[in-house]
């Protein structure tokens, strides 16, 4: 049996740390005493974040990283080992999306989304696993999406990548159970982040994206709680949980509802 995860001193790699859920997670983990290796492509924001943590007595190392680059992934893991002598937690948070109907999208959009959201995650995890197995109460945390449990129109590439991430996480969890490494998959719903401002492309407007969203800070609190409880999966926000249950119980009703939204978006352009 896994013990409750104590994050004090936990040697942690966090990708996508410079904004959104990642930024909020950094602060939550630092409050728990985690020792952090912060990765993203935005070095300036990482440097500012690390300086803030150090001023508060925390430990943080900055590694500017494009997670789709194999050499940079290797450098990220090696820096964690050099800085902290090992690895206990890997949080795969970096992600990207696109909005538009699949029939109108180009092939490179799908490939780029999968490179960031799926292949970069799996290959970084592959590099980290030998070190996690030697870590203390080790865990892999994969930030997926509720759209990895129920796809919606207008962002099929993103949905597909998150479905792949959820499926891979479930299989990996069983494989690693006897090795002492837990796997948590996180499926957030609508969260207040800059995600939509960083889409690869945006060619549709959907009304349900304008609804009230959970703050990134609250989302990060729930993720850390799930980590501490060593849960297998957490779906974040009430609407997200409702959508998952509706998809299980009345998928035909949800199909009709989303088809109407798709028609409306197509008419609105």
Buried (B, 14 or more C-beta within 10 A) or exposed (E): EEEEBEBEBBBBBBBBBBBBBBBBBBBBBBBBBBBBBBBBBBBEBBBEBBEBBEEEEBBBBBBBBBBBEEEBBEBBBEBBBEBBEBBBBBBBBBBBBBBBBBEEBEEEBBEBBBBBBBBBBBBBBEBBBEBBEEBBBBBBBBBBBBBBBBBBBBBBBBBBBBBBBBBBBEEBBEEBEEEBBBBBBBBBBBBBBEBEEEBBBBBBEBEEEEEEBBEBBBBBBBBBEBBEEBBEBBBBBEBBBEBBEBBEEEEEEBEEBBEEBBEEBEEEE
